[in-house]
Amino acid sequence: MPPSINQASVVANRSGIASAATALSANENRRKLIIQNLGTNPLFVKFGAGASTTSFDLILKVAGGADDGTGGFYESDNVVYTGIVTIAGTTPRYTATEI
C-alpha cells in the first residue's frame, strides 16, 4: 500500500506582518516544504524562530505584481527541515505549504 500524503498546513495570502511571524510550526512528520513570495517586497525566511531583515536563511525575490505567481519560491529537496519556519519583510504576502 503506498504511503498516504497529508497536507498538514497551508498558509495563504498572509499580509501586514512587520516583524517575525510563524509561517509553519515545527512538524516532525513534514516531508516537503514549499514557500512562495506573493508580494512586491522581498520575503525573508528563517529556518528557526525570529526571522528579520538581518537574521534569515533565504530571501525570496519580489513578484512582478501582487499575487501574480512570479515571486521567488523555495521547495525542499531530499533532506527536509522539520522545525519552525518564520518570515519577515515589509508587508509580506506569501504562501507556505507542508506535506
Backbone as a chain_set.jsonl record, in Angstrom:
{"seq": "MPPSINQASVVANRSGIASAATALSANENRRKLIIQNLGTNPLFVKFGAGASTTSFDLILKVAGGADDGTGGFYESDNVVYTGIVTIAGTTPRYTATEI", "coords": {"N": [[0.848, -1.169, 0.0], [0.667, 2.202, -0.894], [2.327, 4.978, 0.731], [0.394, 7.329, 2.59], [-0.341, 10.744, 1.84], [-0.531, 13.626, 3.602], [-1.736, 16.833, 3.613], [-0.553, 18.999, 5.731], [-0.517, 21.671, 6.523], [-1.48, 24.836, 5.333], [-0.733, 28.077, 4.542], [-1.969, 30.946, 3.33], [-1.798, 33.934, 1.4], [-1.05, 35.752, 3.427], [-0.661, 38.838, 5.076], [0.621, 42.126, 5.999], [2.5, 41.838, 8.065], [4.863, 43.047, 10.123], [7.021, 42.336, 11.681], [8.796, 39.374, 12.752], [7.04, 36.415, 11.918], [5.297, 33.328, 12.317], [5.505, 31.08, 9.764], [5.286, 28.34, 9.331], [4.664, 25.931, 11.789], [6.737, 23.836, 13.884], [7.114, 20.49, 12.743], [7.506, 17.226, 12.954], [6.772, 15.299, 11.157], [6.874, 16.376, 8.649], [7.314, 16.203, 5.18], [7.777, 17.577, 2.9], [8.348, 20.936, 1.912], [7.18, 24.045, 0.898], [7.526, 27.379, -0.006], [6.329, 30.444, -1.191], [6.845, 33.729, -2.379], [4.381, 36.087, -2.606], [4.179, 38.748, -2.755], [5.16, 42.224, -3.424], [7.501, 42.968, -2.265], [10.707, 41.977, -0.909], [10.885, 38.746, 0.664], [11.858, 37.518, 3.705], [13.149, 34.586, 4.945], [13.462, 32.304, 7.584], [14.846, 29.365, 8.882], [13.955, 28.584, 11.648], [13.312, 30.327, 14.753], [12.383, 33.826, 14.918], [12.811, 35.401, 12.48], [14.159, 38.107, 10.568], [15.031, 41.151, 8.823], [17.71, 41.139, 9.062], [18.416, 38.722, 10.076], [18.229, 35.778, 8.722], [17.671, 32.952, 6.492], [17.048, 32.642, 3.828], [16.265, 34.804, 1.06], [13.444, 35.574, -0.635], [12.699, 36.496, -3.9], [10.947, 39.4, -5.175], [7.557, 39.559, -6.43], [6.281, 40.254, -9.732], [3.895, 41.554, -9.697], [1.321, 41.903, -7.236], [0.362, 38.776, -6.046], [0.749, 37.456, -8.517], [2.091, 35.136, -9.1], [4.772, 35.106, -9.828], [6.729, 35.512, -7.966], [9.663, 34.757, -5.958], [10.49, 31.387, -4.923], [10.828, 28.668, -2.574], [11.554, 25.295, -2.456], [11.71, 22.334, -0.702], [14.257, 19.825, -0.917], [15.145, 16.532, -0.938], [16.586, 16.278, 2.009], [14.54, 17.377, 4.564], [13.748, 20.178, 6.443], [12.395, 20.216, 9.676], [11.677, 21.888, 11.713], [10.439, 24.995, 13.225], [9.414, 27.547, 10.942], [10.011, 30.82, 10.137], [9.033, 34.113, 8.99], [9.789, 37.372, 7.613], [9.456, 40.822, 6.663], [8.578, 43.698, 4.627], [5.328, 44.428, 4.68], [4.673, 41.607, 4.016], [3.517, 39.059, 1.756], [2.577, 35.795, 1.26], [2.693, 32.269, 0.505], [2.693, 29.235, 2.241], [3.371, 25.865, 2.385], [3.152, 22.601, 3.665], [3.8, 19.154, 3.409]], "CA": [[0.0, 0.0, 0.0], [1.515, 3.398, -0.929], [2.144, 5.838, 1.895], [-0.559, 8.413, 2.381], [0.199, 12.087, 1.928], [-1.466, 14.534, 4.252], [-1.331, 18.223, 3.586], [-0.708, 19.325, 7.138], [-0.714, 23.087, 6.79], [-1.378, 25.778, 4.226], [-0.918, 29.461, 4.948], [-2.023, 31.649, 2.055], [-2.139, 35.353, 1.324], [-0.834, 36.446, 4.695], [-0.124, 40.171, 4.812], [0.654, 43.08, 7.091], [3.364, 41.396, 9.151], [6.023, 43.929, 10.133], [8.123, 41.645, 12.334], [8.787, 37.927, 12.517], [5.79, 35.675, 12.078], [5.455, 31.905, 12.037], [4.921, 30.604, 8.509], [4.943, 26.948, 9.621], [5.098, 25.421, 13.089], [7.548, 22.622, 13.811], [6.335, 19.291, 12.427], [8.468, 16.146, 12.696], [6.273, 14.467, 10.053], [6.964, 17.126, 7.392], [8.036, 15.503, 4.111], [8.081, 18.553, 1.859], [8.104, 22.305, 2.328], [7.172, 24.985, -0.227], [7.167, 28.752, 0.35], [6.424, 31.359, -2.328], [6.568, 35.135, -2.13], [3.293, 36.592, -3.444], [4.165, 40.199, -2.643], [6.059, 43.056, -4.225], [8.667, 43.257, -1.429], [11.423, 40.743, -0.586], [10.415, 37.959, 1.804], [12.982, 36.95, 4.431], [12.73, 33.301, 5.508], [14.435, 31.707, 8.505], [14.564, 28.028, 9.394], [14.101, 28.789, 13.076], [12.496, 31.432, 15.269], [12.912, 35.181, 14.899], [13.252, 35.956, 11.197], [14.169, 39.557, 10.42], [15.779, 41.545, 7.626], [19.132, 40.931, 9.334], [18.59, 37.342, 10.536], [17.426, 34.979, 7.798], [18.384, 31.935, 5.72], [16.738, 32.85, 2.41], [15.46, 35.948, 0.643], [12.685, 35.228, -1.835], [12.553, 37.705, -4.721], [9.614, 40.008, -5.283], [6.708, 39.219, -7.577], [6.082, 41.367, -10.656], [2.672, 42.195, -9.213], [0.772, 41.138, -6.115], [-0.326, 37.502, -6.302], [0.794, 37.048, -9.927], [2.757, 33.84, -9.226], [6.141, 35.215, -10.323], [7.663, 35.728, -6.861], [10.592, 33.686, -5.658], [9.965, 30.302, -4.098], [11.736, 27.649, -2.062], [10.956, 23.966, -2.34], [12.686, 21.436, -0.09], [14.739, 18.757, -1.782], [15.806, 15.471, -0.171], [16.504, 16.461, 3.455], [13.52, 18.385, 4.845], [13.793, 20.807, 7.762], [11.119, 19.947, 10.345], [11.45, 22.856, 12.783], [9.643, 26.181, 12.939], [9.847, 28.406, 9.839], [9.469, 32.161, 10.337], [9.236, 35.043, 7.876], [9.754, 38.798, 7.921], [9.528, 41.678, 5.489], [7.691, 44.854, 4.606], [4.015, 43.956, 4.21], [4.833, 40.348, 3.279], [2.412, 38.208, 1.298], [3.236, 34.537, 0.92], [2.002, 31.014, 0.75], [3.592, 28.221, 2.784], [2.693, 24.57, 2.38], [3.938, 21.425, 4.039], [3.151, 17.874, 3.137]], "C": [[0.898, 1.237, 0.0], [1.286, 4.254, 0.312], [1.147, 6.94, 1.585], [0.151, 9.751, 2.538], [-0.877, 12.97, 2.529], [-0.934, 15.945, 4.135], [-1.615, 18.765, 4.973], [-1.003, 20.795, 7.381], [-0.589, 23.887, 5.513], [-1.647, 27.158, 4.79], [-0.883, 30.274, 3.669], [-2.392, 33.106, 2.239], [-2.067, 36.064, 2.668], [-0.235, 37.809, 4.385], [-0.073, 41.0, 6.079], [1.528, 42.69, 8.263], [4.634, 42.237, 9.11], [7.235, 43.273, 10.783], [7.974, 40.151, 12.082], [7.42, 37.317, 12.783], [6.063, 34.223, 11.736], [4.745, 31.563, 10.74], [4.451, 29.17, 8.69], [5.473, 26.584, 11.002], [5.965, 24.186, 12.878], [6.639, 21.417, 13.573], [7.307, 18.177, 12.048], [8.031, 15.228, 11.563], [6.33, 15.165, 8.698], [7.826, 16.36, 6.388], [8.442, 16.438, 2.974], [7.658, 19.921, 2.363], [8.194, 23.203, 1.103], [6.738, 26.35, 0.305], [7.324, 29.603, -0.902], [6.068, 32.767, -1.885], [5.496, 35.594, -3.11], [3.291, 38.112, -3.517], [5.205, 40.901, -3.492], [7.226, 43.593, -3.399], [9.378, 41.942, -1.135], [10.837, 40.067, 0.654], [11.626, 37.269, 2.427], [12.5, 35.715, 5.181], [13.846, 32.771, 6.405], [13.954, 30.333, 8.93], [14.885, 28.055, 10.883], [13.234, 29.963, 13.486], [13.182, 32.769, 15.003], [13.445, 35.704, 13.586], [13.206, 37.477, 11.241], [14.945, 39.88, 9.15], [17.285, 41.43, 7.837], [19.439, 39.525, 9.832], [17.665, 36.441, 9.726], [18.299, 33.937, 7.124], [18.202, 32.124, 4.222], [16.058, 34.193, 2.224], [14.767, 35.523, -0.64], [12.382, 36.503, -2.599], [11.099, 38.148, -4.823], [8.873, 39.471, -6.497], [6.596, 40.457, -8.465], [4.87, 42.198, -10.278], [2.106, 41.32, -8.115], [0.018, 39.904, -6.601], [-0.289, 37.045, -7.759], [1.55, 35.738, -10.162], [4.2, 33.896, -9.686], [7.172, 35.434, -9.222], [8.55, 34.517, -6.623], [9.957, 32.608, -4.795], [11.086, 29.379, -3.665], [10.952, 26.356, -1.963], [12.021, 23.033, -1.792], [13.03, 20.303, -1.043], [15.533, 17.776, -0.921], [15.636, 15.648, 1.332], [15.553, 17.621, 3.738], [13.656, 18.875, 6.281], [12.424, 20.659, 8.421], [10.807, 20.919, 11.484], [10.565, 24.01, 12.344], [10.262, 26.975, 11.784], [9.188, 29.762, 10.062], [9.807, 33.046, 9.148], [9.21, 36.473, 8.404], [9.828, 39.562, 6.611], [8.615, 42.869, 5.656], [6.396, 44.429, 3.941], [4.112, 42.655, 3.415], [3.509, 39.677, 2.927], [3.077, 36.925, 0.816], [2.266, 33.389, 1.05], [3.05, 30.019, 1.236], [2.805, 26.924, 2.912], [3.653, 23.498, 2.868], [3.106, 20.189, 3.772], [3.803, 16.844, 4.029]], "O": [[1.811, 1.319, 0.821], [0.193, 4.26, 0.879], [1.067, 7.422, 0.455], [1.125, 9.867, 3.282], [-1.996, 13.045, 2.019], [0.202, 16.217, 4.521], [-2.769, 18.968, 5.349], [-1.676, 21.132, 8.355], [0.306, 23.644, 4.704], [-2.668, 27.385, 5.44], [0.139, 30.292, 2.984], [-3.186, 33.464, 3.11], [-2.928, 36.881, 2.997], [0.622, 37.917, 3.507], [-0.648, 40.63, 7.103], [1.308, 43.179, 9.371], [5.402, 42.144, 8.153], [8.369, 43.627, 10.461], [7.13, 39.722, 11.296], [6.741, 37.665, 13.749], [6.963, 33.923, 10.951], [3.531, 31.732, 10.624], [3.354, 28.813, 8.26], [6.614, 26.903, 11.336], [5.926, 23.565, 11.816], [5.542, 21.332, 14.125], [7.867, 18.183, 10.951], [8.842, 14.452, 11.057], [5.88, 14.604, 7.699], [8.931, 15.924, 6.711], [9.337, 16.127, 2.188], [6.718, 20.041, 3.148], [9.168, 23.138, 0.353], [5.716, 26.467, 0.98], [8.334, 29.502, -1.6], [5.124, 32.978, -1.123], [5.687, 35.497, -4.322], [2.497, 38.701, -4.252], [6.012, 40.274, -4.178], [7.868, 44.567, -3.793], [8.736, 40.892, -1.111], [10.358, 40.732, 1.572], [12.334, 36.522, 1.753], [11.553, 35.79, 5.963], [15.019, 32.787, 6.033], [12.792, 30.158, 9.296], [15.948, 27.607, 11.315], [12.508, 30.528, 12.667], [14.405, 32.837, 14.88], [14.46, 36.4, 13.581], [12.327, 38.064, 11.872], [15.457, 38.981, 8.482], [18.056, 41.604, 6.893], [20.607, 39.171, 9.993], [16.47, 36.349, 10.006], [19.526, 34.023, 7.174], [19.094, 31.803, 3.438], [15.357, 34.671, 3.116], [15.421, 35.155, -1.616], [11.874, 37.472, -2.034], [10.167, 37.378, -4.59], [9.476, 38.995, -7.458], [6.794, 41.579, -7.999], [4.832, 43.405, -10.517], [2.383, 40.121, -8.07], [-0.856, 39.994, -7.464], [-1.187, 36.329, -8.202], [1.642, 35.277, -11.3], [4.809, 32.852, -9.916], [8.366, 35.531, -9.507], [8.229, 33.401, -7.032], [9.019, 32.865, -4.041], [12.143, 29.312, -4.293], [9.832, 26.326, -1.452], [13.115, 22.943, -2.349], [12.213, 19.881, -1.861], [16.489, 18.167, -0.252], [14.627, 15.207, 1.884], [15.736, 18.719, 3.214], [13.677, 18.078, 7.22], [11.403, 20.944, 7.795], [9.78, 20.783, 12.147], [10.013, 24.008, 11.243], [11.485, 27.063, 11.667], [7.965, 29.856, 10.164], [10.742, 32.769, 8.396], [8.687, 36.749, 9.483], [10.216, 39.014, 5.579], [7.961, 43.034, 6.686], [6.384, 44.105, 2.754], [3.681, 42.602, 2.263], [2.537, 39.719, 3.68], [4.036, 36.972, 0.046], [1.181, 33.513, 1.619], [4.16, 29.966, 0.707], [1.712, 26.898, 3.478], [4.832, 23.501, 2.514], [1.881, 20.19, 3.897], [3.432, 15.671, 3.992]]}, "num_chains": 1, "name": "protein.A"}
